[in-house]
Amino acid sequence: MSSTVMPLRRLVRLLTRAGMTVATAESCTGGLIAKQITDVPGSSAVFPGGCVTYTNAVKEGLLGVDPDLIARHTEVSAACAEAMARGVRERLHSDFGVSTTGFAGPGGGTPQDPVGTVYIGISTPAGTVSERFSAPAGSNRTRVRAAAAARAVELLLRAIDGYLREQDAAQS
């Protein structure tokens, strides 16, 4: 079994047991996270849907990302990733939201955020956070996207675990 499949099965199992859902908002990963989640049998119970929001207009229109936020921070930023994750969670009425926005290459990138930089947003009922991820040096477009998707699932699992632990502790 591949290293990608195990975390995804765990994700679906964890959400199923909790009776919760996750939605995706993907730019540079182009729907890869959604595809990987839906590859797992039973995922329809925990995955209402996802959005591939490649352009700023779609980020703004579908997810409600503020154009001023993009003007201030750019679409490849922690602020945008957080707004995307929060927006997809709210608009798809999901418990959790995950987003990616970055430079998969070969073009794009800036001195501060070179090709291979991806911001991953995670939104939970308790709040929204992000991480700046850098793909391994020399990664091509396919590898950047795959590595970013794998890291997003890892962060999502960590966030869900933490949220569920907090809920259990609050009920004890």
N, CA, C and O of each residue as an XYZ file, in Angstrom:
688
protein
N       0.844     -1.180      0.000
C       0.000      0.000      0.000
C       0.887      1.240      0.000
O       1.857      1.313      0.755
N       0.559      2.207     -0.841
C       1.419      3.380     -0.976
C       1.325      4.278      0.250
O       0.367      4.213      1.019
N       2.341      5.115      0.412
C       2.380      6.034      1.552
C       1.302      7.100      1.436
O       0.981      7.753      2.429
N       0.735      7.294      0.251
C      -0.337      8.270      0.058
C      -1.675      7.698      0.485
O      -2.509      8.422      1.029
N      -1.895      6.426      0.251
C      -3.194      5.809      0.512
C      -3.491      5.706      2.006
O      -4.621      5.971      2.416
N      -2.533      5.336      2.815
C      -2.764      5.125      4.247
C      -3.302      6.375      4.946
O      -4.306      6.277      5.651
N      -2.680      7.546      4.781
C      -3.237      8.726      5.449
C      -4.638      9.076      4.948
O      -5.467      9.553      5.722
N      -4.905      8.848      3.685
C      -6.227      9.156      3.140
C      -7.290      8.223      3.695
O      -8.400      8.661      4.000
N      -6.972      6.964      3.827
C      -7.911      6.021      4.456
C      -8.144      6.410      5.910
O      -9.270      6.354      6.405
N      -7.077      6.801      6.583
C      -7.210      7.235      7.979
C      -8.090      8.475      8.068
O      -8.920      8.585      8.970
N      -7.912      9.407      7.136
C      -8.718     10.621      7.100
C     -10.200     10.284      6.962
O     -11.024     10.780      7.729
N     -10.538      9.452      5.999
C     -11.933      9.086      5.773
C     -12.494      8.342      6.985
O     -13.622      8.601      7.403
N     -11.725      7.433      7.544
C     -12.167      6.676      8.724
C     -12.419      7.602      9.912
O     -13.436      7.480     10.595
N     -11.490      8.527     10.157
C     -11.595      9.461     11.274
C     -12.832     10.348     11.127
O     -13.594     10.518     12.079
N     -13.028     10.906      9.946
C     -14.193     11.764      9.719
C     -15.493     10.972      9.804
O     -16.486     11.473     10.332
N     -15.499      9.749      9.294
C     -16.697      8.914      9.347
C     -17.081      8.644     10.794
O     -18.245      8.790     11.166
N     -16.116      8.253     11.608
C     -16.390      7.976     13.030
C     -16.913      9.203     13.750
O     -17.773      9.098     14.625
N     -16.395     10.368     13.383
C     -16.793     11.610     14.047
C     -18.081     12.191     13.457
O     -18.665     13.108     14.035
N     -18.528     11.666     12.314
C     -19.707     12.204     11.652
C     -19.467     13.614     11.128
O     -20.353     14.468     11.170
N     -18.246     13.843     10.631
C     -17.853     15.173     10.178
C     -17.420     15.126      8.715
O     -17.257     14.053      8.134
N     -17.235     16.323      8.129
C     -16.912     16.418      6.710
C     -15.738     17.367      6.462
O     -15.377     18.180      7.313
N     -15.157     17.233      5.269
C     -14.078     18.119      4.819
C     -14.346     18.513      3.370
O     -14.835     17.717      2.569
N     -14.011     19.761      3.058
C     -14.114     20.266      1.690
C     -12.761     20.836      1.281
O     -11.967     21.234      2.133
N     -12.501     20.873     -0.013
C     -11.209     21.333     -0.516
C     -11.357     22.557     -1.413
O     -12.342     22.707     -2.136
N     -10.348     23.428     -1.345
C     -10.233     24.571     -2.251
C      -8.801     24.546     -2.767
O      -7.861     24.829     -2.024
N      -8.642     24.210     -4.025
C      -7.299     23.988     -4.560
C      -7.006     24.903     -5.735
O      -7.820     25.067     -6.643
N      -5.832     25.486     -5.691
C      -5.340     26.264     -6.817
C      -4.244     25.445     -7.497
O      -4.513     24.758     -8.482
N      -3.032     25.507     -6.993
C      -1.901     24.864     -7.676
C      -1.976     23.341     -7.708
O      -1.356     22.723     -8.573
N      -2.712     22.719     -6.797
C      -2.838     21.260     -6.816
C      -3.965     20.808     -7.742
O      -4.108     19.610     -7.988
N      -4.757     21.728     -8.254
C      -5.707     21.452     -9.319
C      -6.700     20.333     -9.076
O      -7.101     19.661    -10.026
N      -7.108     20.112     -7.847
C      -8.075     19.065     -7.547
C      -7.460     17.748     -7.118
O      -8.177     16.767     -6.916
N      -6.151     17.709     -6.977
C      -5.471     16.461     -6.609
C      -5.893     15.953     -5.232
O      -6.079     14.749     -5.051
N      -6.048     16.853     -4.263
C      -6.460     16.422     -2.920
C      -7.866     15.835     -2.982
O      -8.126     14.774     -2.413
N      -8.771     16.523     -3.673
C     -10.141     16.014     -3.820
C     -10.137     14.648     -4.502
O     -10.860     13.743     -4.085
N      -9.335     14.498     -5.535
C      -9.241     13.222     -6.241
C      -8.758     12.118     -5.312
O      -9.304     11.014     -5.306
N      -7.732     12.424     -4.529
C      -7.183     11.411     -3.623
C      -8.183     11.020     -2.542
O      -8.289      9.844     -2.194
N      -8.918     11.993     -2.008
C      -9.935     11.677     -0.998
C     -11.005     10.792     -1.616
O     -11.405      9.792     -1.020
N     -11.470     11.152     -2.804
C     -12.562     10.386     -3.418
C     -12.115      9.044     -3.982
O     -12.955      8.239     -4.384
N     -10.825      8.789     -4.020
C     -10.328      7.458     -4.370
C     -10.605      6.448     -3.260
O     -10.583      5.241     -3.500
N     -10.868      6.935     -2.041
C     -11.080      6.062     -0.886
C     -12.558      5.662     -0.815
O     -13.431      6.529     -0.803
N     -12.844      4.355     -0.768
C     -14.238      3.924     -0.624
C     -14.853      4.520      0.651
O     -14.215      4.560      1.703
N     -16.079      4.973      0.535
C     -16.771      5.563      1.682
C     -16.581      7.058      1.811
O     -17.164      7.683      2.696
N     -15.776      7.638      0.941
C     -15.484      9.070      1.056
C     -16.705      9.951      0.819
O     -16.732     11.096      1.269
N     -17.712      9.440      0.124
C     -18.895     10.271     -0.141
C     -19.608     10.671      1.144
O     -20.342     11.658      1.159
N     -19.404      9.925      2.214
C     -20.023     10.266      3.501
C     -19.340     11.444      4.186
O     -19.920     12.073      5.071
N     -18.106     11.743      3.775
C     -17.331     12.775      4.491
C     -16.833     13.900      3.591
O     -16.214     14.849      4.072
N     -17.096     13.804      2.291
C     -16.588     14.788      1.340
C     -17.720     15.351      0.493
O     -18.117     14.743     -0.501
N     -18.247     16.527      0.887
C     -19.344     17.106      0.111
C     -18.889     17.657     -1.232
O     -19.679     17.725     -2.173
N     -17.614     18.055     -1.332
C     -17.119     18.571     -2.597
C     -15.889     19.426     -2.438
O     -15.370     19.622     -1.340
N     -15.442     19.929     -3.566
C     -14.261     20.777     -3.573
C     -14.333     21.746     -4.740
O     -15.152     21.596     -5.647
N     -13.462     22.739     -4.698
C     -13.399     23.758     -5.738
C     -11.962     23.867     -6.235
O     -11.025     23.934     -5.440
N     -11.799     23.884     -7.544
C     -10.508     24.225     -8.127
C     -10.612     25.704     -8.488
O     -11.332     26.093     -9.408
N      -9.880     26.505     -7.743
C      -9.989     27.964     -7.869
C      -8.658     28.508     -8.367
O      -7.859     29.051     -7.605
N      -8.448     28.348     -9.643
C      -7.157     28.674    -10.245
C      -6.952     30.169    -10.438
O      -5.830     30.661    -10.325
N      -8.027     30.896    -10.728
C      -7.891     32.339    -10.947
C      -8.380     33.109     -9.724
O      -9.141     32.599     -8.902
N      -7.919     34.346     -9.633
C      -8.357     35.197     -8.531
C      -9.858     35.441     -8.589
O     -10.521     35.475     -7.552
N     -10.396     35.611     -9.780
C     -11.832     35.850     -9.916
C     -12.641     34.696     -9.334
O     -13.679     34.918     -8.710
N     -12.177     33.472     -9.534
C     -12.885     32.309     -8.996
C     -12.679     32.215     -7.489
O     -13.611     31.870     -6.763
N     -11.484     32.511     -7.008
C     -11.250     32.548     -5.557
C     -12.216     33.528     -4.901
O     -12.803     33.244     -3.857
N     -12.365     34.676     -5.530
C     -13.246     35.720     -4.989
C     -14.714     35.315     -5.101
O     -15.463     35.428     -4.131
N     -15.126     34.846     -6.272
C     -16.530     34.549     -6.517
C     -17.041     33.312     -5.805
O     -18.111     33.351     -5.198
N     -16.299     32.211     -5.864
C     -16.756     30.961     -5.246
C     -16.463     30.885     -3.753
O     -17.276     30.378     -2.980
N     -15.317     31.383     -3.357
C     -14.887     31.209     -1.969
C     -15.047     32.456     -1.111
O     -14.917     32.395      0.111
N     -15.328     33.582     -1.750
C     -15.486     34.813     -0.999
C     -14.187     35.440     -0.536
O     -14.183     36.216      0.420
N     -13.072     35.115     -1.204
C     -11.794     35.742     -0.849
C     -11.882     37.222     -1.229
O     -12.252     37.558     -2.355
N     -11.549     38.079     -0.309
C     -11.634     39.526     -0.510
C     -10.571     39.969     -1.521
O      -9.390     39.671     -1.340
N     -10.973     40.672     -2.575
C      -9.992     41.158     -3.559
C      -8.918     42.044     -2.929
O      -7.772     42.046     -3.379
N      -9.285     42.795     -1.892
C      -8.303     43.634     -1.197
C      -7.240     42.788     -0.500
O      -6.075     43.181     -0.430
N      -7.647     41.617      0.018
C      -6.681     40.705      0.649
C      -5.671     40.235     -0.399
O      -4.469     40.205     -0.136
N      -6.157     39.873     -1.576
C      -5.252     39.438     -2.644
C      -4.349     40.594     -3.077
O      -3.159     40.390     -3.318
N      -4.898     41.797     -3.178
C      -4.096     42.970     -3.567
C      -3.005     43.253     -2.538
O      -1.894     43.636     -2.904
N      -3.308     43.070     -1.273
C      -2.330     43.327     -0.204
C      -1.288     42.224     -0.064
O      -0.104     42.502      0.130
N      -1.732     40.967     -0.163
C      -0.853     39.833      0.166
C      -0.476     38.963     -1.025
O       0.469     38.182     -0.913
N      -1.150     39.056     -2.136
C      -1.100     38.224     -3.346
C      -1.876     36.929     -3.140
O      -2.204     36.540     -2.019
N      -2.154     36.282     -4.258
C      -2.900     35.028     -4.193
C      -2.049     33.875     -3.685
O      -2.587     32.844     -3.282
N      -0.752     34.029     -3.696
C       0.139     33.005     -3.135
C       0.661     33.546     -1.806
O       1.736     34.142     -1.732
N      -0.134     33.321     -0.758
C       0.189     33.851      0.564
C      -0.560     33.068      1.631
O      -1.540     32.379      1.348
N      -0.083     33.187      2.849
C      -0.766     32.564      3.986
C      -2.173     33.129      4.124
O      -3.124     32.384      4.361
N      -2.307     34.442      3.975
C      -3.620     35.073      4.128
C      -4.617     34.530      3.116
O      -5.767     34.267      3.467
N      -4.201     34.359      1.881
C      -5.098     33.840      0.844
C      -5.436     32.372      1.120
O      -6.593     31.975      0.980
N      -4.454     31.567      1.505
C      -4.712     30.151      1.810
C      -5.724     30.025      2.941
O      -6.613     29.175      2.889
N      -5.594     30.864      3.958
C      -6.529     30.817      5.083
C      -7.931     31.233      4.642
O      -8.917     30.608      5.032
N      -8.019     32.282      3.833
C      -9.324     32.730      3.352
C      -9.980     31.662      2.467
O     -11.194     31.465      2.526
N      -9.191     30.987      1.664
C      -9.716     29.922      0.812
C     -10.246     28.761      1.657
O     -11.343     28.263      1.404
N      -9.478     28.331      2.653
C      -9.894     27.204      3.501
C     -11.159     27.549      4.281
O     -12.084     26.741      4.370
N     -11.191     28.737      4.836
C     -12.369     29.191      5.587
C     -13.573     29.316      4.640
O     -14.680     28.903      4.985
N     -13.353     29.886      3.451
C     -14.423     30.074      2.491
C     -15.046     28.773      2.023
O     -16.270     28.668      1.941
N     -14.223     27.777      1.715
C     -14.777     26.503      1.242
C     -15.489     25.777      2.380
O     -16.505     25.120      2.156
N     -14.966     25.889      3.589
C     -15.630     25.248      4.742
C     -17.013     25.850      4.947
O     -17.993     25.131      5.143
N     -17.081     27.168      4.899
C     -18.354     27.851      5.119
C     -19.320     27.637      3.955
O     -20.493     27.335      4.175
N     -18.850     27.786      2.740
C     -19.749     27.731      1.582
C     -20.229     26.329      1.255
O     -21.311     26.165      0.693
N     -19.447     25.320      1.594
C     -19.890     23.941      1.370
C     -20.428     23.308      2.650
O     -20.684     22.105      2.697
N     -20.597     24.127      3.689
C     -21.188     23.677      4.956
C     -20.479     22.438      5.487
O     -21.108     21.446      5.855
N     -19.171     22.520      5.515
C     -18.329     21.415      5.946
C     -17.715     21.739      7.310
O     -17.620     22.904      7.697
N     -17.306     20.713      8.019
C     -16.672     20.927      9.326
C     -15.232     21.398      9.187
O     -14.739     22.167     10.011
N     -14.565     20.934      8.143
C     -13.162     21.268      7.921
C     -12.969     21.712      6.479
O     -13.678     21.263      5.579
N     -12.010     22.591      6.270
C     -11.650     23.020      4.934
C     -10.144     22.983      4.779
O      -9.414     23.298      5.718
N      -9.675     22.603      3.610
C      -8.242     22.586      3.317
C      -8.037     23.283      1.980
O      -8.834     23.121      1.056
N      -6.962     24.061      1.883
C      -6.695     24.791      0.646
C      -5.215     24.746      0.294
O      -4.351     24.529      1.144
N      -4.956     24.960     -0.997
C      -3.580     25.097     -1.473
C      -3.513     26.239     -2.471
O      -4.407     26.408     -3.301
N      -2.454     27.013     -2.383
C      -2.177     28.056     -3.364
C      -0.668     28.241     -3.422
O      -0.018     28.404     -2.390
N      -0.118     28.216     -4.615
C       1.340     28.308     -4.704
C       1.845     28.318     -6.130
O       1.097     28.518     -7.086
N       3.138     28.096     -6.233
C       3.825     28.081     -7.520
C       4.330     26.667     -7.808
O       5.347     26.240     -7.261
N       3.609     25.941     -8.676
C       4.010     24.574     -9.011
C       5.092     24.536    -10.081
O       5.794     23.534    -10.216
N       5.231     25.618    -10.843
C       6.272     25.688    -11.859
C       5.800     25.185    -13.204
O       4.659     24.740    -13.331
N       6.644     25.245    -14.199
C       8.024     25.716    -14.111
C       8.135     27.237    -14.012
O       9.163     27.749    -13.568
N       7.090     27.969    -14.419
C       7.143     29.430    -14.326
C       6.589     29.914    -13.005
O       6.187     29.124    -12.152
N       6.576     31.226    -12.852
C       6.065     31.831    -11.625
C       7.135     31.893    -10.562
O       8.316     31.674    -10.831
N       6.722     32.185     -9.394
C       7.643     32.300     -8.277
C       8.168     33.706     -8.132
O       8.159     34.498     -9.075
N       8.621     33.997     -6.944
C       9.221     35.287     -6.608
C      10.467     35.005     -5.781
O      10.671     33.868     -5.355
N      11.308     36.011     -5.543
C      12.458     35.766     -4.672
C      12.044     35.280     -3.272
O      12.727     34.450     -2.673
N      10.917     35.804     -2.756
C      10.443     35.393     -1.431
C       9.758     34.025     -1.468
O       9.865     33.241     -0.525
N       9.060     33.751     -2.562
C       8.311     32.509     -2.718
C       8.646     31.890     -4.066
O       7.896     32.055     -5.029
N       9.770     31.177     -4.144
C      10.179     30.591     -5.427
C       9.266     29.432     -5.840
O       8.441     28.963     -5.056
N       9.433     28.986     -7.079
C       8.705     27.813     -7.555
C       8.898     26.684     -6.538
O      10.002     26.449     -6.048
N       7.816     26.006     -6.241
C       7.841     24.943     -5.228
C       7.264     25.398     -3.900
O       7.085     24.586     -2.992
N       6.968     26.699     -3.775
C       6.359     27.228     -2.555
C       4.847     27.085     -2.651
O       4.232     27.511     -3.629
N       4.261     26.485     -1.636
C       2.808     26.309     -1.583
C       2.336     26.672     -0.182
O       2.893     26.201      0.809
N       1.320     27.501     -0.104
C       0.682     27.814      1.175
C      -0.517     26.899      1.323
O      -1.341     26.779      0.416
N      -0.603     26.255      2.477
C      -1.673     25.309      2.769
C      -2.501     25.893      3.902
O      -1.970     26.225      4.961
N      -3.791     26.015      3.679
C      -4.699     26.517      4.707
C      -5.535     25.390      5.273
O      -5.960     24.489      4.550
N      -5.768     25.449      6.585
C      -6.608     24.471      7.268
C      -7.612     25.248      8.114
O      -7.228     26.055      8.961
N      -8.891     25.002      7.883
C      -9.937     25.668      8.655
C     -10.745     24.622      9.418
O     -11.203     23.635      8.843
N     -10.912     24.849     10.708
C     -11.688     23.966     11.581
C     -12.753     24.817     12.279
O     -12.722     26.043     12.180
N     -13.682     24.188     12.973
C     -14.644     24.981     13.734
C     -13.976     25.858     14.801
O     -14.575     26.822     15.277
N     -12.751     25.525     15.170
C     -12.029     26.270     16.207
C     -11.171     27.403     15.652
O     -10.693     28.235     16.423
N     -10.961     27.458     14.335
C     -10.128     28.508     13.762
C      -9.443     28.066     12.488
O      -9.620     26.942     12.019
N      -8.660     28.972     11.939
C      -8.010     28.739     10.653
C      -6.527     29.076     10.754
O      -6.152     30.100     11.325
N      -5.689     28.207     10.196
C      -4.236     28.399     10.211
C      -3.687     28.068      8.824
O      -4.400     27.564      7.957
N      -2.411     28.363      8.642
C      -1.761     28.021      7.378
C      -0.308     27.653      7.626
O       0.262     27.927      8.682
N       0.267     27.021      6.614
C       1.688     26.673      6.643
C       2.279     26.984      5.280
O       1.652     26.758      4.245
N       3.493     27.504      5.299
C       4.258     27.696      4.064
C       5.055     26.424      3.833
O       5.900     26.057      4.651
N       4.790     25.758      2.730
C       5.431     24.495      2.387
C       6.379     24.724      1.219
O       6.049     25.444      0.276
N       7.550     24.116      1.282
C       8.506     24.164      0.168
C       8.750     22.746     -0.323
O       9.199     21.887      0.435
N       8.454     22.507     -1.584
C       8.687     21.192     -2.173
C      10.189     20.918     -2.216
O      10.987     21.855     -2.240
N      10.580     19.645     -2.227
C      12.002     19.318     -2.308
C      12.663     19.990     -3.509
O      12.068     20.094     -4.581
N      13.886     20.439     -3.318
C      14.637     21.110     -4.391
C      14.662     20.249     -5.644
O      14.811     19.029     -5.576
N      14.516     20.899     -6.776
C      14.568     20.203     -8.057
C      13.275     19.516     -8.456
O      13.234     18.817     -9.468
N      12.215     19.705     -7.674
C      10.940     19.063     -7.998
C      10.329     19.675     -9.256
O      10.330     20.894     -9.432
N       9.815     18.821    -10.114
C       9.081     19.323    -11.271
C       7.639     19.607    -10.852
O       7.264     19.384     -9.701
N       6.848     20.092    -11.780
C       5.459     20.477    -11.490
C       4.671     19.327    -10.850
O       3.962     19.537     -9.866
N       4.789     18.142    -11.390
C       4.063     16.988    -10.862
C       4.474     16.680     -9.431
O       3.630     16.394     -8.582
N       5.768     16.741     -9.168
C       6.261     16.447     -7.811
C       5.882     17.531     -6.818
O       5.577     17.228     -5.665
N       5.894     18.793     -7.242
C       5.471     19.883     -6.352
C       4.023     19.656     -5.937
O       3.691     19.732     -4.754
N       3.167     19.380     -6.909
C       1.749     19.179     -6.624
C       1.526     17.968     -5.725
O       0.742     18.036     -4.779
N       2.202     16.869     -6.008
C       2.038     15.656     -5.193
C       2.533     15.874     -3.772
O       1.883     15.453     -2.816
N       3.683     16.530     -3.628
C       4.235     16.772     -2.292
C       3.342     17.722     -1.500
O       3.137     17.531     -0.302
N       2.813     18.745     -2.168
C       1.929     19.695     -1.489
C       0.632     19.013     -1.057
O       0.144     19.257      0.047
N       0.077     18.171     -1.904
C      -1.148     17.457     -1.558
C      -0.914     16.532     -0.362
O      -1.742     16.464      0.546
N       0.207     15.826     -0.365
C       0.522     14.927      0.746
C       0.683     15.712      2.048
O       0.191     15.286      3.093
N       1.366     16.848      1.990
C       1.546     17.673      3.190
C       0.206     18.231      3.666
O      -0.037     18.310      4.870
N      -0.658     18.615      2.738
C      -1.973     19.143      3.121
C      -2.785     18.084      3.865
O      -3.427     18.391      4.870
N      -2.761     16.854      3.385
C      -3.488     15.773      4.063
C      -2.895     15.535      5.450
O      -3.631     15.319      6.413
N      -1.576     15.575      5.552
C      -0.911     15.406      6.849
C      -1.350     16.496      7.836
O      -1.686     16.201      8.983
N      -1.344     17.748      7.385
C      -1.766     18.854      8.246
C      -3.240     18.751      8.606
O      -3.631     19.045      9.736
N      -4.047     18.337      7.654
C      -5.474     18.172      7.898
C      -5.723     17.105      8.957
O      -6.525     17.311      9.867
N      -5.049     15.980      8.845
C      -5.182     14.920      9.849
C      -4.785     15.426     11.236
O      -5.472     15.155     12.221
N      -3.697     16.148     11.305
C      -3.231     16.702     12.578
C      -4.288     17.654     13.167
O      -4.567     17.615     14.366
N      -4.860     18.492     12.323
C      -5.867     19.453     12.790
C      -7.133     18.750     13.260
O      -7.707     19.121     14.284
N      -7.569     17.744     12.524
C      -8.772     17.004     12.911
C      -8.532     16.264     14.214
O      -9.374     16.304     15.111
N      -7.390     15.587     14.332
C      -7.040     14.895     15.584
C      -7.077     15.867     16.761
O      -7.670     15.571     17.799
N      -6.448     17.015     16.598
C      -6.397     18.005     17.667
C      -7.772     18.519     18.035
O      -8.101     18.643     19.214
N      -8.574     18.816     17.030
C      -9.921     19.314     17.284
C     -10.756     18.267     18.026
O     -11.438     18.595     18.997
N     -10.706     17.025     17.581
C     -11.489     15.970     18.226
C     -11.020     15.713     19.651
O     -11.843     15.458     20.530
N      -9.719     15.775     19.895
C      -9.200     15.624     21.265
C      -9.719     16.735     22.166
O     -10.128     16.488     23.300
N      -9.700     17.970     21.648
C     -10.214     19.112     22.421
C     -11.697     18.925     22.751
O     -12.132     19.223     23.863
N     -12.460     18.434     21.788
C     -13.893     18.209     22.010
C     -14.115     17.125     23.059
O     -14.988     17.253     23.918
N     -13.320     16.052     22.985
C     -13.431     14.978     23.982
C     -13.093     15.487     25.377
O     -13.775     15.155     26.347
N     -12.033     16.299     25.477
C     -11.621     16.843     26.769
C     -12.687     17.777     27.332
O     -12.932     17.784     28.538
N     -13.315     18.556     26.476
C     -14.356     19.496     26.920
C     -15.596     18.752     27.434
O     -16.309     19.247     28.308
N     -15.841     17.567     26.885
C     -17.008     16.790     27.308
C     -16.745     15.944     28.532
O     -17.676     15.408     29.133
N     -15.478     15.819     28.909
C     -15.116     14.984     30.075
C     -15.305     15.732     31.368
O     -15.050     15.185     32.441
